[in-house]
Structures are given as C-alpha cells and as structure tokens.
Amino acid sequence: MWSKVWRFIRRWWWAFLAGLAAVLGGVAAILLRPKPKPEPLHGQLPQPTFKERAQDQVERVRLEGEIERARITERAETRREELDEIETIGKNDPAEGRRQLARWLQGNL
C-alpha cells in the first residue's frame, strides 16, 4: 500500500508543488493587496500626500531665503546711499564728514 502511495508522489511531485505554489500565491495576494483609499467626505478635500507636504515645505524655505536675501540687499543699498551722502559732505567739509562717518559706524557696526 505505502509503495503505491510513494510511487504516486514520486510521479506527481511537480503537481503537488504547483498546487502549493498556487495556494501560497493566493494567500499572499489576499494579504498583500493595497488598502483602498477612503472616499473624502462631502465638502472635505483629501489629505495632501507626503510628497505634496514636502514640496510645500521646500517652497516655504526657498521663499524665506529669497526674502532674507532681498532684505539684506535692501539694507546694503540703503547703507551705500548713506555713505555716499557722507562722502559728498566730506568733500566740502572733511571734519564734518569724519564726524558723520564715526556716528554712522557706531550706529551700524
């Protein structure tokens, strides 16, 4: 009796293996399927994805950097104008130009 069973298994081992693979593949497909996305409620927007939130943060940081750069440029231009005024005063009255330059340096550095 056991010899007949053993002979049957040796002849059809590949069929058992294929059946086992099919069963395991079905189980894996059921367990690993993606979860369905919930439908947004009426009147609500869907939540932004991680990628969208990251891009938003990057844009905010870039904007902050550009604003800071613009502020520094503006300050530099204003200070250049003040120094140009002191220079023109210094051409006519060097002592007054030095005094104003000293006050400017104390206030700005």
N, CA, C and O atoms as a MOPAC input file, in Angstrom:
PM7 MOZYME 1SCF
protein

 N      0.82300 1    -1.19700 1     0.00000 1
 C      0.00000 1     0.00000 1     0.00000 1
 C      0.86600 1     1.25900 1     0.00000 1
 O      0.66100 1     2.16700 1    -0.80700 1
 N      1.84900 1     1.30100 1     0.93000 1
 C      2.68900 1     2.50400 1     1.00500 1
 C      3.55200 1     2.65500 1    -0.24300 1
 O      3.90300 1     3.77200 1    -0.62400 1
 N      3.88000 1     1.58900 1    -0.85100 1
 C      4.70000 1     1.65900 1    -2.05600 1
 C      3.91100 1     2.31300 1    -3.19500 1
 O      4.47500 1     3.06200 1    -3.99400 1
 N      2.60200 1     2.02900 1    -3.26800 1
 C      1.78100 1     2.66100 1    -4.29700 1
 C      1.66200 1     4.16900 1    -4.05400 1
 O      1.73400 1     4.96100 1    -4.99300 1
 N      1.48200 1     4.55300 1    -2.80900 1
 C      1.38500 1     5.98200 1    -2.46200 1
 C      2.71000 1     6.68300 1    -2.77100 1
 O      2.73700 1     7.76900 1    -3.35100 1
 N      3.79800 1     6.04200 1    -2.37200 1
 C      5.12600 1     6.63900 1    -2.59600 1
 C      5.40800 1     6.75300 1    -4.09300 1
 O      5.97000 1     7.76000 1    -4.52300 1
 N      5.04900 1     5.78700 1    -4.88000 1
 C      5.23300 1     5.83000 1    -6.33000 1
 C      4.37500 1     6.95200 1    -6.93000 1
 O      4.83800 1     7.67400 1    -7.81200 1
 N      3.14500 1     7.10100 1    -6.46500 1
 C      2.26900 1     8.17400 1    -6.94600 1
 C      2.86800 1     9.55600 1    -6.64200 1
 O      2.84200 1    10.45000 1    -7.48800 1
 N      3.40700 1     9.71700 1    -5.42500 1
 C      4.02100 1    11.00300 1    -5.03300 1
 C      5.24800 1    11.28900 1    -5.88700 1
 O      5.44300 1    12.42300 1    -6.32500 1
 N      6.08300 1    10.27300 1    -6.13300 1
 C      7.27200 1    10.48100 1    -6.95200 1
 C      6.91600 1    10.83700 1    -8.39300 1
 O      7.64400 1    11.59300 1    -9.03600 1
 N      5.84300 1    10.32200 1    -8.89200 1
 C      5.44400 1    10.61200 1   -10.26600 1
 C      4.80900 1    12.00100 1   -10.37600 1
 O      5.03000 1    12.69300 1   -11.37000 1
 N      4.02900 1    12.42300 1    -9.38300 1
 C      3.27500 1    13.67500 1    -9.47600 1
 C      3.76900 1    14.74700 1    -8.49800 1
 O      2.97300 1    15.59600 1    -8.09900 1
 N      5.03600 1    14.74600 1    -8.09900 1
 C      5.56600 1    15.73300 1    -7.15500 1
 C      5.45300 1    17.14900 1    -7.68400 1
 O      5.18600 1    18.07500 1    -6.91800 1
 N      5.65100 1    17.33300 1    -8.97600 1
 C      5.58500 1    18.66300 1    -9.56900 1
 C      4.16200 1    19.21400 1    -9.49500 1
 O      3.99000 1    20.42600 1    -9.36600 1
 N      3.14500 1    18.36700 1    -9.57200 1
 C      1.75700 1    18.82700 1    -9.48100 1
 C      1.45600 1    19.29100 1    -8.06000 1
 O      0.76900 1    20.29300 1    -7.85700 1
 N      1.98300 1    18.54400 1    -7.06300 1
 C      1.80800 1    18.98700 1    -5.67500 1
 C      2.49500 1    20.32900 1    -5.43600 1
 O      1.95300 1    21.21000 1    -4.76800 1
 N      3.68700 1    20.46700 1    -5.99100 1
 C      4.44100 1    21.71600 1    -5.83200 1
 C      3.71600 1    22.88300 1    -6.50100 1
 O      3.66400 1    23.97800 1    -5.94200 1
 N      3.15600 1    22.66100 1    -7.68900 1
 C      2.40800 1    23.71000 1    -8.38800 1
 C      1.15000 1    24.09100 1    -7.60200 1
 O      0.81000 1    25.27000 1    -7.50100 1
 N      0.46200 1    23.09100 1    -7.04800 1
 C     -0.73100 1    23.37800 1    -6.24500 1
 C     -0.39800 1    24.16900 1    -4.99900 1
 O     -1.10900 1    25.10700 1    -4.64000 1
 N      0.70100 1    23.78200 1    -4.33100 1
 C      1.13500 1    24.51900 1    -3.14200 1
 C      1.50700 1    25.95900 1    -3.48200 1
 O      1.17100 1    26.88300 1    -2.74100 1
 N      2.19900 1    26.14700 1    -4.60100 1
 C      2.57300 1    27.50000 1    -5.03200 1
 C      1.32800 1    28.33300 1    -5.34000 1
 O      1.28500 1    29.51900 1    -5.01600 1
 N      0.32800 1    27.73100 1    -5.95500 1
 C     -0.90800 1    28.45100 1    -6.26600 1
 C     -1.62700 1    28.87300 1    -4.98900 1
 O     -2.12000 1    29.99700 1    -4.89100 1
 N     -1.68400 1    27.98000 1    -4.02300 1
 C     -2.35000 1    28.30100 1    -2.76000 1
 C     -1.59500 1    29.41100 1    -2.03500 1
 O     -2.20700 1    30.36900 1    -1.56300 1
 N     -0.27100 1    29.28800 1    -1.94200 1
 C      0.52700 1    30.33200 1    -1.27400 1
 C      0.45000 1    31.65800 1    -2.02700 1
 O      0.42000 1    32.71800 1    -1.40100 1
 N      0.41700 1    31.61800 1    -3.34500 1
 C      0.26400 1    32.84900 1    -4.12700 1
 C     -1.07400 1    33.52400 1    -3.86500 1
 O     -1.14900 1    34.74900 1    -3.75800 1
 N     -2.12400 1    32.72800 1    -3.76300 1
 C     -3.44700 1    33.29100 1    -3.44300 1
 C     -3.48000 1    33.92400 1    -2.07200 1
 O     -4.03800 1    35.00800 1    -1.89900 1
 N     -2.88600 1    33.25800 1    -1.09000 1
 C     -2.84400 1    33.80400 1     0.27000 1
 C     -2.04000 1    35.10400 1     0.28600 1
 O     -2.44100 1    36.08100 1     0.91800 1
 N     -0.89800 1    35.10900 1    -0.41700 1
 C     -0.06400 1    36.31100 1    -0.46400 1
 C     -0.80800 1    37.45800 1    -1.15300 1
 O     -0.71300 1    38.60600 1    -0.71800 1
 N     -1.54200 1    37.15600 1    -2.21700 1
 C     -2.29700 1    38.19300 1    -2.91800 1
 C     -3.37400 1    38.79900 1    -2.02600 1
 O     -3.62300 1    40.00400 1    -2.07400 1
 N     -4.00200 1    37.97000 1    -1.22300 1
 C     -5.03800 1    38.47000 1    -0.31600 1
 C     -4.42200 1    39.31800 1     0.79300 1
 O     -4.94600 1    40.38100 1     1.12700 1
 N     -3.31500 1    38.85300 1     1.36100 1
 C     -2.71200 1    39.56800 1     2.48800 1
 C     -1.96500 1    40.82900 1     2.07100 1
 O     -1.90800 1    41.78700 1     2.84300 1
 N     -1.39300 1    40.85300 1     0.87400 1
 C     -0.55700 1    41.97600 1     0.45900 1
 C     -1.25400 1    42.96200 1    -0.46800 1
 O     -0.60300 1    43.86200 1    -0.99900 1
 N     -2.53700 1    42.82200 1    -0.67400 1
 C     -3.22400 1    43.75900 1    -1.56200 1
 C     -3.25900 1    45.14500 1    -0.91300 1
 O     -3.30900 1    45.25500 1     0.31200 1
 N     -3.23100 1    46.20100 1    -1.73000 1
 C     -3.23900 1    47.55200 1    -1.15600 1
 C     -4.59000 1    47.87500 1    -0.52500 1
 O     -5.64400 1    47.43300 1    -0.98200 1
 N     -4.51300 1    48.65100 1     0.52400 1
 C     -5.73700 1    49.04300 1     1.21000 1
 C     -6.46400 1    50.09100 1     0.36800 1
 O     -5.82300 1    50.97600 1    -0.19900 1
 N     -7.76700 1    50.00600 1     0.28000 1
 C     -8.49300 1    51.01600 1    -0.50300 1
 C     -8.45100 1    52.36900 1     0.20500 1
 O     -8.54400 1    52.45600 1     1.43000 1
 N     -8.30800 1    53.41800 1    -0.59800 1
 C     -8.28500 1    54.76600 1    -0.02800 1
 C     -9.71100 1    55.16200 1     0.33600 1
 O    -10.63300 1    54.95900 1    -0.45400 1
 N     -9.89600 1    55.72100 1     1.52000 1
 C    -11.25100 1    56.12500 1     1.90200 1
 C    -11.71600 1    57.31600 1     1.06100 1
 O    -10.93400 1    58.20500 1     0.72300 1
 N    -12.95900 1    57.30700 1     0.74700 1
 C    -13.53900 1    58.40900 1    -0.01700 1
 C    -13.62200 1    59.64700 1     0.88200 1
 O    -14.02800 1    59.54200 1     2.04000 1
 N    -13.24000 1    60.81900 1     0.35800 1
 C    -13.36300 1    62.01900 1     1.19300 1
 C    -14.84100 1    62.32700 1     1.46300 1
 O    -15.70700 1    62.11800 1     0.61300 1
 N    -15.09000 1    62.82000 1     2.64800 1
 C    -16.45600 1    63.17700 1     2.99600 1
 C    -16.90800 1    64.34800 1     2.14300 1
 O    -16.09200 1    65.11300 1     1.62800 1
 N    -18.19600 1    64.47400 1     2.00400 1
 C    -18.75200 1    65.53800 1     1.17300 1
 C    -18.31500 1    66.90100 1     1.70900 1
 O    -18.53800 1    67.21200 1     2.87900 1
 N    -17.70300 1    67.69900 1     0.86500 1
 C    -17.28200 1    69.04400 1     1.25700 1
 C    -15.88500 1    69.11500 1     1.83600 1
 O    -15.41300 1    70.20900 1     2.14200 1
 N    -15.20200 1    67.98500 1     1.99900 1
 C    -13.83700 1    67.99500 1     2.52900 1
 C    -12.85700 1    67.64100 1     1.43000 1
 O    -13.13100 1    66.79100 1     0.58300 1
 N    -11.71600 1    68.30000 1     1.45300 1
 C    -10.66500 1    67.99500 1     0.49600 1
 C     -9.86200 1    66.80600 1     0.99000 1
 O     -9.74200 1    66.60700 1     2.19900 1
 N     -9.31000 1    66.01500 1     0.08600 1
 C     -8.48700 1    64.88100 1     0.53100 1
 C     -7.19700 1    65.39000 1     1.18000 1
 O     -6.71800 1    66.47700 1     0.85800 1
 N     -6.64500 1    64.59600 1     2.09100 1
 C     -5.41000 1    64.96800 1     2.78200 1
 C     -4.26700 1    65.01700 1     1.76900 1
 O     -4.19200 1    64.16500 1     0.88400 1
 N     -3.36300 1    66.02000 1     1.89000 1
 C     -2.22100 1    66.04700 1     0.97000 1
 C     -1.27400 1    64.88300 1     1.25000 1
 O     -1.14300 1    64.42900 1     2.38600 1
 N     -0.62900 1    64.42000 1     0.20900 1
 C      0.30400 1    63.30500 1     0.35900 1
 C      1.59800 1    63.80700 1     0.98500 1
 O      1.81900 1    65.01200 1     1.09500 1
 N      2.45300 1    62.86600 1     1.39500 1
 C      3.74500 1    63.23000 1     1.99300 1
 C      4.58000 1    64.01900 1     0.99300 1
 O      5.23900 1    64.99000 1     1.36500 1
 N      4.55600 1    63.61800 1    -0.25700 1
 C      5.33400 1    64.31100 1    -1.29000 1
 C      4.84200 1    65.75600 1    -1.45200 1
 O      5.65300 1    66.67400 1    -1.57500 1
 N      3.54300 1    65.95900 1    -1.45400 1
 C      2.98800 1    67.30600 1    -1.58800 1
 C      3.35200 1    68.17400 1    -0.38800 1
 O      3.68200 1    69.35000 1    -0.54300 1
 N      3.29100 1    67.58500 1     0.82200 1
 C      3.66400 1    68.35500 1     2.01500 1
 C      5.14600 1    68.71200 1     1.98700 1
 O      5.52300 1    69.82000 1     2.36800 1
 N      5.99100 1    67.78200 1     1.53800 1
 C      7.43000 1    68.05000 1     1.45900 1
 C      7.72100 1    69.14600 1     0.44200 1
 O      8.54600 1    70.02100 1     0.70400 1
 N      7.06200 1    69.11500 1    -0.70900 1
 C      7.26600 1    70.15600 1    -1.71100 1
 C      6.81000 1    71.50900 1    -1.17600 1
 O      7.44300 1    72.52800 1    -1.44900 1
 N      5.73100 1    71.52700 1    -0.42600 1
 C      5.24300 1    72.76700 1     0.17400 1
 C      6.27400 1    73.33800 1     1.15200 1
 O      6.52800 1    74.54200 1     1.15800 1
 N      6.86200 1    72.47200 1     1.97500 1
 C      7.88500 1    72.92000 1     2.92900 1
 C      9.10700 1    73.45900 1     2.19800 1
 O      9.67100 1    74.47600 1     2.60100 1
 N      9.52100 1    72.78800 1     1.12700 1
 C     10.68600 1    73.24400 1     0.35600 1
 C     10.41200 1    74.62600 1    -0.23400 1
 O     11.27800 1    75.49900 1    -0.20300 1
 N      9.21800 1    74.82200 1    -0.76600 1
 C      8.87400 1    76.12700 1    -1.33000 1
 C      8.87100 1    77.21700 1    -0.25400 1
 O      9.29600 1    78.34400 1    -0.50900 1
 N      8.39400 1    76.88200 1     0.94500 1
 C      8.40100 1    77.86100 1     2.04000 1
 C      9.82100 1    78.25900 1     2.41200 1
 O     10.10500 1    79.43700 1     2.62700 1
 N     10.71300 1    77.27400 1     2.48900 1
 C     12.10200 1    77.56400 1     2.85300 1
 C     12.76500 1    78.40700 1     1.76900 1
 O     13.49400 1    79.35200 1     2.07200 1
 N     12.51200 1    78.06600 1     0.50300 1
 C     13.07500 1    78.87300 1    -0.60100 1
 C     12.56600 1    80.30500 1    -0.54200 1
 O     13.33100 1    81.24800 1    -0.74100 1
 N     11.27400 1    80.46900 1    -0.26900 1
 C     10.71000 1    81.81500 1    -0.17900 1
 C     11.34700 1    82.59600 1     0.95700 1
 O     11.67700 1    83.77100 1     0.79200 1
 N     11.52500 1    81.95300 1     2.11500 1
 C     12.16100 1    82.63100 1     3.24700 1
 C     13.58200 1    83.06800 1     2.89000 1
 O     14.00200 1    84.16900 1     3.24600 1
 N     14.31700 1    82.21000 1     2.19300 1
 C     15.67700 1    82.54200 1     1.78400 1
 C     15.70600 1    83.71600 1     0.82100 1
 O     16.55200 1    84.60200 1     0.94700 1
 N     14.79100 1    83.73100 1    -0.14100 1
 C     14.74300 1    84.83000 1    -1.10400 1
 C     14.35300 1    86.13700 1    -0.42700 1
 O     14.88900 1    87.19400 1    -0.76000 1
 N     13.42700 1    86.07100 1     0.51800 1
 C     13.01900 1    87.27400 1     1.24000 1
 C     14.18600 1    87.80900 1     2.05400 1
 O     14.43200 1    89.01500 1     2.06600 1
 N     14.90900 1    86.92400 1     2.73400 1
 C     16.05400 1    87.36400 1     3.54700 1
 C     17.13500 1    87.96300 1     2.65400 1
 O     17.74500 1    88.97100 1     3.01100 1
 N     17.37600 1    87.35400 1     1.50100 1
 C     18.36300 1    87.89400 1     0.56900 1
 C     17.93800 1    89.28600 1     0.09200 1
 O     18.76900 1    90.18700 1    -0.01400 1
 N     16.64900 1    89.45900 1    -0.19300 1
 C     16.15400 1    90.76800 1    -0.63900 1
 C     16.30100 1    91.80700 1     0.46900 1
 O     16.64300 1    92.95900 1     0.19900 1
 N     16.04400 1    91.40700 1     1.71200 1
 C     16.19600 1    92.35000 1     2.82900 1
 C     17.64500 1    92.78300 1     2.99500 1
 O     17.92300 1    93.96200 1     3.21700 1
 N     18.56600 1    91.83600 1     2.89000 1
 C     19.99400 1    92.16300 1     3.03400 1
 C     20.42200 1    93.09100 1     1.90900 1
 O     21.15600 1    94.05000 1     2.14900 1
 N     19.97900 1    92.82400 1     0.69000 1
 C     20.32200 1    93.68900 1    -0.44000 1
 C     19.77400 1    95.09100 1    -0.21900 1
 O     20.45200 1    96.08200 1    -0.49100 1
 N     18.53600 1    95.16800 1     0.28100 1
 C     17.92800 1    96.48300 1     0.53600 1
 C     18.71200 1    97.24800 1     1.59500 1
 O     18.97600 1    98.44000 1     1.43500 1
 N     19.08600 1    96.56100 1     2.68500 1
 C     19.87600 1    97.21900 1     3.73000 1
 C     21.19900 1    97.71700 1     3.17300 1
 O     21.63500 1    98.82600 1     3.48100 1
 N     21.83400 1    96.89100 1     2.35200 1
 C     23.12500 1    97.28000 1     1.78800 1
 C     22.97300 1    98.50800 1     0.89300 1
 O     23.81200 1    99.40800 1     0.92600 1
 N     21.90600 1    98.54700 1     0.09400 1
 C     21.69000 1    99.70200 1    -0.78800 1
 C     21.42600 1   100.96000 1     0.03900 1
 O     21.93300 1   102.03500 1    -0.28200 1
 N     20.63700 1   100.82500 1     1.09700 1
 C     20.34800 1   101.98600 1     1.95600 1
 C     21.63100 1   102.48600 1     2.61000 1
 O     21.86500 1   103.69300 1     2.67000 1
 N     22.44600 1   101.58500 1     3.08900 1
 C     23.70200 1   101.98200 1     3.73400 1
 C     24.65200 1   102.61500 1     2.72100 1
 O     25.36100 1   103.56800 1     3.04200 1
 N     24.66400 1   102.08800 1     1.50400 1
 C     25.50600 1   102.70400 1     0.47400 1
 C     25.07100 1   104.13200 1     0.20400 1
 O     25.90400 1   105.02300 1     0.03500 1
 N     23.75700 1   104.34900 1     0.16300 1
 C     23.25400 1   105.71200 1    -0.06600 1
 C     23.68900 1   106.63600 1     1.07000 1
 O     24.10700 1   107.76700 1     0.82300 1
 N     23.59200 1   106.15700 1     2.32100 1
 C     24.01600 1   106.97400 1     3.46300 1
 C     25.51300 1   107.28300 1     3.37600 1
 O     25.92400 1   108.41400 1     3.63700 1
 N     26.32100 1   106.30300 1     3.01600 1
 C     27.75800 1   106.53200 1     2.88800 1
 C     28.07000 1   107.48900 1     1.74300 1
 O     28.99300 1   108.29800 1     1.84100 1
 N     27.30200 1   107.39900 1     0.65900 1
 C     27.50400 1   108.34200 1    -0.44700 1
 C     27.20600 1   109.77700 1    -0.00300 1
 O     27.90800 1   110.71000 1    -0.39400 1
 N     26.15700 1   109.95100 1     0.81900 1
 C     25.83900 1   111.29200 1     1.33900 1
 C     26.97100 1   111.79900 1     2.22500 1
 O     27.37300 1   112.95900 1     2.12500 1
 N     27.48400 1   110.92800 1     3.09100 1
 C     28.59400 1   111.32700 1     3.97100 1
 C     29.82100 1   111.67500 1     3.13200 1
 O     30.56300 1   112.59900 1     3.46700 1
 N     30.03400 1   110.94100 1     2.05200 1
 C     31.18600 1   111.21400 1     1.19300 1
 C     31.06300 1   112.58200 1     0.52000 1
 O     32.04500 1   113.31800 1     0.41900 1
 N     29.85700 1   112.92000 1     0.06200 1
 C     29.68700 1   114.23200 1    -0.57500 1
 C     29.87100 1   115.35300 1     0.44200 1
 O     30.42900 1   116.40100 1     0.11800 1
 N     29.40600 1   115.13600 1     1.66900 1
 C     29.62100 1   116.14400 1     2.72900 1
 C     31.11200 1   116.24300 1     3.02800 1
 O     31.63100 1   117.33900 1     3.24000 1
 N     31.81000 1   115.09300 1     3.04600 1
 C     33.24100 1   115.07600 1     3.33700 1
 C     34.06700 1   115.77500 1     2.28100 1
 O     35.15700 1   116.25700 1     2.59000 1
 N     33.60100 1   115.85100 1     1.05900 1
 C     34.33700 1   116.55900 1     0.01300 1
 C     34.37300 1   118.05800 1     0.29700 1
 O     35.37900 1   118.72400 1     0.05200 1
 N     33.25800 1   118.58000 1     0.82000 1
 C     33.19100 1   120.00700 1     1.13700 1
 C     33.77400 1   120.30200 1     2.51400 1
 O     34.48900 1   121.28900 1     2.68600 1
 N     33.47300 1   119.45500 1     3.49400 1
 C     33.93500 1   119.68400 1     4.86800 1
 C     34.44200 1   118.35500 1     5.42500 1
 O     33.65300 1   117.58100 1     5.96700 1
 N     35.76000 1   118.06800 1     5.30200 1
 C     36.28300 1   116.77700 1     5.72700 1
 C     36.07400 1   116.48900 1     7.22100 1
 O     35.84200 1   115.33700 1     7.58900 1
 N     36.15100 1   117.48300 1     8.06600 1
 C     35.98000 1   117.26100 1     9.50100 1
 C     34.55500 1   116.80300 1     9.79500 1
 O     34.35500 1   115.85100 1    10.55100 1
 N     33.56900 1   117.46800 1     9.20900 1
 C     32.17000 1   117.07900 1     9.40200 1
 C     31.92200 1   115.69100 1     8.81400 1
 O     31.17700 1   114.90000 1     9.39200 1
 N     32.53600 1   115.39300 1     7.67700 1
 C     32.40000 1   114.06200 1     7.06100 1
 C     32.93700 1   112.97500 1     7.98300 1
 O     32.32500 1   111.91400 1     8.10700 1
 N     34.09400 1   113.23000 1     8.64200 1
 C     34.65500 1   112.24800 1     9.57400 1
 C     33.74100 1   112.05600 1    10.78100 1
 O     33.56100 1   110.93300 1    11.25100 1
 N     33.16000 1   113.15500 1    11.28600 1
 C     32.24700 1   113.04300 1    12.43000 1
 C     31.01100 1   112.21700 1    12.06400 1
 O     30.59500 1   111.33000 1    12.81000 1
 N     30.44500 1   112.52400 1    10.91500 1
 C     29.25500 1   111.76900 1    10.49900 1
 C     29.59000 1   110.29200 1    10.22900 1
 O     28.80500 1   109.39500 1    10.53300 1
 N     30.77800 1   110.06900 1     9.65000 1
 C     31.19000 1   108.69700 1     9.41800 1
 C     31.38600 1   107.95300 1    10.74900 1
 O     31.02700 1   106.78000 1    10.85200 1
 N     31.94200 1   108.61000 1    11.75100 1
 C     32.13200 1   107.99000 1    13.04900 1
 C     30.78100 1   107.66600 1    13.67900 1
 O     30.61400 1   106.58600 1    14.24600 1
 N     29.80200 1   108.58800 1    13.59100 1
 C     28.45500 1   108.30900 1    14.11800 1
 C     27.79300 1   107.16800 1    13.35700 1
 O     27.12800 1   106.31700 1    13.94700 1
 N     27.98200 1   107.16200 1    12.05500 1
 C     27.39700 1   106.09600 1    11.25000 1
 C     27.99900 1   104.74600 1    11.62400 1
 O     27.27900 1   103.75400 1    11.74100 1
 N     29.30200 1   104.70700 1    11.81000 1
 C     29.96400 1   103.45700 1    12.18500 1
 C     29.51800 1   102.98100 1    13.56400 1
 O     29.33900 1   101.78000 1    13.76900 1
 N     29.33700 1   103.89400 1    14.50800 1
 C     28.87000 1   103.49600 1    15.82600 1
 C     27.43900 1   102.93400 1    15.77900 1
 O     27.09800 1   101.99100 1    16.49300 1
 N     26.63100 1   103.53300 1    14.93300 1
 C     25.24100 1   103.09600 1    14.85900 1
 C     25.01700 1   101.84800 1    14.01300 1
 O     24.02700 1   101.14400 1    14.21400 1
 N     25.91400 1   101.55900 1    13.07200 1
 C     25.66900 1   100.46300 1    12.14100 1
 C     26.57900 1    99.26200 1    12.29600 1
 O     26.29100 1    98.19900 1    11.74600 1
 N     27.65800 1    99.40400 1    13.02300 1
 C     28.55900 1    98.24800 1    13.17100 1
 C     28.56500 1    97.70700 1    14.57000 1
 O     29.27000 1    96.73800 1    14.85500 1

